[in-house]
Amino acid sequence: MTVSAIELEVPVAIDVSITEDTLKVELSDGRMLSVPLAWYPRLVHATPQERNNWRFIGRGEGIHWEDLDEDVSVEGLLAGKASGESQRSLKKWLAARDKGVKTS
């Protein structure tokens, strides 16, 4: 029996918007993904200015927030994966943030 492999092409991000509770990513194939901002605690704790200071990485394969040292991949969004950051890491980041220490 022969099994043929199916090649899946992952679309890229072409736009990003963030509300108080939602991360929205527009994809090159016309889809719009909306996920709870709570999936990304660093974005939850960010100021509106920090949230809006993003750039595409990998020609749209992901999104990077320099001020927050946060990366989100389109593939992860499509798979429904929330941030994999541990509570310990988040607490350390928040403590450094409260002291005004840059963590990236």
Rosetta blueprint (number, residue, H / E / L):
1 M L
2 T L
3 V L
4 S L
5 A L
6 I L
7 E L
8 L L
9 E L
10 V L
11 P L
12 V L
13 A E
14 I E
15 D E
16 V E
17 S E
18 I E
19 T L
20 E L
21 D L
22 T E
23 L E
24 K E
25 V E
26 E E
27 L E
28 S L
29 D L
30 G L
31 R L
32 M E
33 L E
34 S E
35 V E
36 P E
37 L H
38 A H
39 W H
40 Y L
41 P H
42 R H
43 L H
44 V H
45 H L
46 A L
47 T L
48 P H
49 Q H
50 E H
51 R H
52 N L
53 N L
54 W E
55 R E
56 F E
57 I E
58 G H
59 R H
60 G H
61 E L
62 G E
63 I E
64 H E
65 W E
66 E H
67 D H
68 L H
69 D L
70 E E
71 D E
72 V E
73 S E
74 V H
75 E H
76 G H
77 L H
78 L H
79 A H
80 G L
81 K L
82 A L
83 S L
84 G L
85 E L
86 S L
87 Q H
88 R H
89 S H
90 L H
91 K H
92 K H
93 W H
94 L H
95 A H
96 A H
97 R H
98 D H
99 K L
100 G L
101 V L
102 K L
103 T L
104 S L
